[in-house]
């Protein structure tokens, strides 16, 4: 019975992960107006699923790390109550964050759940040294690196674009205003006329690129590259997140890792298709406005960092890296929404203790 509960808990975590995380890979596609929401989420679902399947061959180290190996004694890892508590604690945390539209990290939630359950189970014998070295440092450093790299990459790509003679079209807005002249003593209107004046645009202008790259329209080339780069990020996310959840299923001896990966991939895809809109809009539209070229830069940095981390077994958060990359772009354009950034940072700070609390409560109840 407990093994069935563990499998269901892992599926619940996968569903919540897909709802909160799937759209992050394609956030720049929707945010820049390159594609509609439904096209973006369909592309994210497909490429995330492919990344999840690829994890069977490329991400064995992450599976072992998130089983709790090295953090707690091996006999505790073999206890299904331990793994179930971690899965449920993390799942509840991510699910609640999704409902309020906050893009938090499933990785961070899992780490918090590992800590809460581990401390509840063995107290001071929990390996805090490995926790800091193998988990916390990559989680803290990765968004800072992402922000810096996207900042530098955008400067380089912008200068390269200008040297190629590719210009960018934007827009200004004109509006008609009625001017009324009044007699000063009686305040009676004596004349009125209409004028045209510049104003702040009330709607977002679609920016485009002029010029050609190796014989191809610059606008078409940038949009195509943007679409591909978003797929790379979603692939990297599936590659990075799937083994973290599958690590909790290792104790079900009857379930091979590859089938666990496929089960996680399917429920992750379903979660993204059904419940990603609120988080998707917040991360796409409310951190900073951007165009296709800026979106490509952000995606390339995110995809590079997350894929590299996955292959080397480093538990970075796609959420942290993606938001850090987007914020790096906003730092250059000076259009970042600092209020939204503060809310996201606060949700990140709360993720670990909230997940630790939920998982500790679940472990206590099941025990």
C-alpha positions in Angstrom: 0.0 0.0 0.0 2.8 2.4 0.9 4.5 1.8 -2.4 1.3 2.7 -4.3 1.1 5.9 -2.2 4.7 6.7 -3.1 4.0 6.2 -6.8 0.9 8.4 -6.6 2.9 11.1 -4.6 5.6 11.1 -7.3 3.0 11.5 -10.0 1.4 14.4 -8.0 4.8 16.0 -7.8 5.3 15.5 -11.5 1.9 17.1 -12.3 2.6 20.1 -10.1 6.1 20.4 -11.5 4.7 20.5 -15.1 2.1 23.1 -14.1 4.7 25.4 -12.5 7.7 24.7 -14.7 6.8 23.7 -18.2 6.0 27.1 -19.5 9.2 28.7 -18.3 11.1 27.4 -21.3 8.8 29.2 -23.7 8.1 32.2 -21.6 10.0 34.5 -23.9 8.1 33.2 -26.9 4.8 34.3 -25.5 6.2 37.4 -23.7 7.7 38.8 -26.9 4.5 38.1 -28.9 6.4 35.6 -31.2 3.7 32.9 -30.7 0.3 32.6 -29.0 0.0 30.9 -25.6 -1.4 27.6 -26.9 1.4 27.3 -29.5 4.0 28.0 -26.8 2.7 25.5 -24.3 2.4 22.8 -27.0 6.0 23.3 -28.0 7.0 23.3 -24.3 5.2 20.0 -23.7 6.7 18.2 -26.6 10.3 19.3 -26.0 10.0 18.8 -22.2 8.8 15.2 -22.8 11.8 14.6 -25.1 14.2 15.9 -22.5 12.5 13.7 -19.8 13.1 10.6 -22.0 16.7 11.6 -22.7 17.2 11.8 -18.9 17.1 7.9 -18.9 20.6 8.0 -20.6 22.1 11.2 -19.5 21.2 12.0 -15.8 21.9 9.1 -13.6 23.9 11.2 -11.1 20.9 13.4 -10.3 18.7 10.3 -9.7 21.1 9.2 -7.0 21.5 12.6 -5.4 17.7 13.1 -5.0 17.2 9.7 -3.6 18.8 11.2 -0.4 22.0 9.1 -0.8 24.8 10.7 1.3 22.4 12.9 3.2 20.8 10.3 5.4 21.7 6.6 6.3 21.1 4.1 3.5 18.5 2.2 5.6 16.4 5.3 5.8 16.6 5.7 2.0 15.0 2.3 1.7 12.1 3.3 3.9 9.1 4.1 1.6 7.7 6.5 4.2 10.8 8.7 3.9 10.5 9.0 0.1 6.7 9.5 0.2 7.1 12.3 2.7 9.6 14.1 0.5 7.4 13.7 -2.6 4.2 14.9 -0.9 5.9 17.8 0.9 7.5 19.1 -2.3 4.3 18.5 -4.3 2.1 20.4 -2.0 4.5 23.3 -1.9 4.7 23.5 -5.7 1.0 23.0 -6.2 0.1 25.9 -3.8 2.7 28.2 -5.5 1.2 27.4 -8.9 -2.3 28.3 -7.7 -1.1 31.8 -6.7 0.9 32.2 -9.9 4.4 32.2 -8.3 7.2 30.5 -10.4 9.1 28.6 -7.7 11.7 25.9 -8.0 10.7 22.2 -7.8 14.4 21.5 -7.1 14.3 23.9 -4.1 11.1 22.3 -2.9 12.7 18.8 -3.1 15.7 20.0 -1.2 13.5 21.6 1.5 11.5 18.4 1.7 14.7 16.3 2.0 15.8 18.5 4.9 12.5 18.5 6.7 12.0 14.7 6.5 15.7 14.0 7.2 15.7 16.1 10.4 12.4 14.6 11.5 13.8 11.1 11.0 17.4 11.4 12.3 17.8 14.9 13.8 21.4 16.1 14.0 22.8 13.1 12.1 21.6 14.7 8.9 24.6 15.5 6.6 24.4 19.3 6.4 27.9 19.4 4.8 26.8 17.6 1.7 23.5 19.6 1.7 25.5 22.8 1.4 28.1 21.7 -1.1 25.9 19.5 -3.4 22.6 21.4 -3.2 22.5 24.8 -1.7 25.6 26.4 -3.4 24.5 25.5 -7.0 20.9 26.7 -6.2 22.1 30.1 -4.9 24.9 30.7 -7.5 23.1 29.6 -10.6 20.7 32.5 -11.0 23.5 35.0 -10.4 25.6 33.4 -13.1 22.6 33.3 -15.4 21.9 37.0 -14.9 25.5 37.9 -15.6 25.9 35.7 -18.6 22.6 37.0 -20.2 23.7 40.6 -19.5 27.1 40.0 -21.3 25.6 37.9 -24.1 23.0 40.5 -25.0 25.7 43.2 -25.2 27.8 41.0 -27.5 24.8 40.0 -29.7 23.6 43.6 -29.9 26.9 44.8 -31.1 27.2 42.0 -33.6 23.8 42.8 -35.0 24.7 46.4 -35.5 27.9 45.4 -37.3 25.9 43.3 -39.7 23.8 46.3 -40.5 20.6 44.8 -39.1 18.4 47.5 -37.6 15.4 47.2 -35.3 12.0 48.8 -36.0 10.0 50.0 -33.0 7.2 52.5 -32.9 5.9 55.7 -31.5 2.3 56.5 -30.9 0.3 59.5 -32.1 -3.0 60.6 -30.7 -5.5 63.3 -31.6 -6.2 65.8 -28.8 -8.7 68.6 -28.6 -7.4 71.9 -27.4 -10.0 74.4 -26.0 -9.1 78.1 -25.5 -11.1 80.0 -22.9 -11.7 83.7 -22.2 -9.6 84.4 -19.1 -12.2 86.4 -17.1 -15.4 84.6 -17.9 -13.8 81.2 -18.4 -16.1 80.8 -21.5 -14.8 78.6 -24.4 -14.2 80.8 -27.4 -12.3 78.5 -29.7 -11.3 74.8 -30.0 -9.1 72.9 -32.4 -7.6 69.5 -32.8 -3.9 68.6 -32.8 -1.7 65.6 -33.1 0.7 64.8 -30.4 3.2 62.1 -29.3 2.1 60.0 -26.4 3.1 56.9 -24.4 1.8 53.9 -26.2 -1.0 52.2 -24.4 -0.5 48.9 -26.2 2.8 47.0 -26.7 4.4 47.7 -30.1 5.6 44.7 -32.1 9.3 45.2 -32.8 10.9 43.8 -36.0 14.3 43.5 -37.6 15.4 44.9 -40.9 18.2 43.3 -43.0 19.3 39.8 -44.0 21.4 37.1 -42.5 23.1 34.8 -45.0 20.4 35.6 -47.5 17.5 35.0 -45.1 15.3 37.8 -43.7 16.7 38.9 -40.3 13.2 38.9 -38.8 12.5 35.3 -39.9 15.9 34.1 -38.8 15.6 35.6 -35.3 12.1 34.2 -34.8 13.1 30.7 -36.0 16.2 30.8 -33.7 13.9 32.0 -30.9 11.5 29.1 -31.4 14.4 26.6 -31.4 16.1 28.1 -28.4 12.9 27.9 -26.4 12.7 24.2 -27.3 16.3 23.8 -26.1 15.4 25.3 -22.7 12.3 23.1 -22.3 14.4 20.0 -23.3 17.0 21.0 -20.7 14.3 21.4 -18.1 12.9 17.9 -18.7 16.4 16.5 -18.6 17.1 18.3 -15.3 13.9 17.8 -13.4 12.8 14.3 -14.3 15.6 12.4 -12.6 15.1 14.4 -9.4 11.6 13.0 -9.1 12.5 9.5 -10.3 15.2 9.3 -7.5 12.3 9.0 -5.0 11.1 5.9 -6.8 14.3 3.9 -6.7 13.1 1.8 -3.7 10.2 0.4 -5.7 12.3 -2.6 -6.9 9.6 -3.7 -9.3 9.7 -0.4 -11.2 12.6 0.1 -13.6 14.1 3.6 -13.8 13.2 3.9 -17.5 9.5 3.3 -16.7 9.7 5.7 -13.8 11.1 8.3 -16.1 8.3 7.8 -18.6 5.6 7.9 -15.9 7.0 11.2 -14.6 7.3 12.6 -18.2 3.7 11.9 -19.0 2.2 13.4 -15.8 4.6 16.4 -16.1 3.2 17.0 -19.6 -0.4 16.7 -18.4 0.3 19.2 -15.6 1.8 21.7 -18.0 -1.1 21.4 -20.5 -3.8 21.8 -17.9 -2.5 24.2 -15.3 0.3 26.4 -16.5 -1.4 29.6 -17.6 -1.2 31.7 -14.3 2.5 31.1 -13.8 3.1 31.4 -17.5 1.6 34.9 -17.8 3.5 36.1 -14.7 6.9 35.0 -15.9 6.2 36.0 -19.6 4.6 39.4 -19.2 5.4 40.7 -15.7 9.2 40.5 -15.2 10.3 42.6 -18.2 9.0 43.3 -21.7 11.3 41.9 -24.4 11.6 41.2 -28.1 12.6 38.1 -30.0 16.3 38.9 -30.1 16.4 39.4 -26.3 14.4 36.2 -25.9 16.9 34.2 -27.9 19.7 35.5 -25.7 17.9 34.6 -22.5 17.0 31.1 -23.8 20.5 30.3 -25.0 22.0 31.1 -21.6 19.4 29.2 -19.7 19.6 26.1 -22.0 23.4 26.1 -21.8 23.6 26.3 -18.0 20.8 23.8 -17.2 22.0 21.2 -19.7 25.6 21.5 -18.5 24.5 21.2 -14.9 22.3 18.1 -15.6 25.1 16.2 -17.3 27.4 16.9 -14.4 24.9 16.1 -11.8 24.5 19.6 -10.4 20.9 20.2 -9.0 20.4 23.7 -10.4 16.9 25.1 -10.7 15.6 25.8 -14.2 13.3 28.4 -12.6 16.2 30.3 -10.9 18.3 30.2 -14.1 15.4 31.2 -16.4 14.3 34.1 -14.2 17.9 35.2 -13.7 18.5 35.2 -17.5 15.3 37.3 -18.1 16.2 39.7 -15.3 19.7 40.1 -16.8 18.0 41.3 -20.0 15.8 43.6 -18.1 18.8 45.1 -16.3 20.2 46.3 -19.7 16.9 47.6 -21.1 16.0 49.2 -17.7 12.4 47.8 -18.0 12.5 45.3 -15.2 9.4 45.1 -12.9 11.1 45.3 -9.6 7.8 44.7 -7.7 7.3 41.3 -9.4 11.0 40.4 -8.9 10.7 41.1 -5.2 7.6 38.8 -5.0 9.4 36.0 -6.8 12.5 36.3 -4.6 10.3 36.2 -1.5 8.6 33.0 -2.8 12.0 31.5 -3.4 13.1 32.3 0.2 9.9 30.7 1.6 10.1 27.6 -0.6 12.6 25.6 1.3 11.2 26.1 4.9 7.6 25.6 3.7 8.5 22.4 1.9 10.5 21.3 4.9 7.5 21.9 7.2 5.0 20.0 4.9 7.3 17.0 4.5 8.1 16.8 8.2 4.3 16.9 9.0 3.7 14.1 6.4 6.5 12.0 7.8 5.2 12.4 11.3 1.7 11.4 10.3 2.7 8.4 8.2 5.3 7.2 10.8 
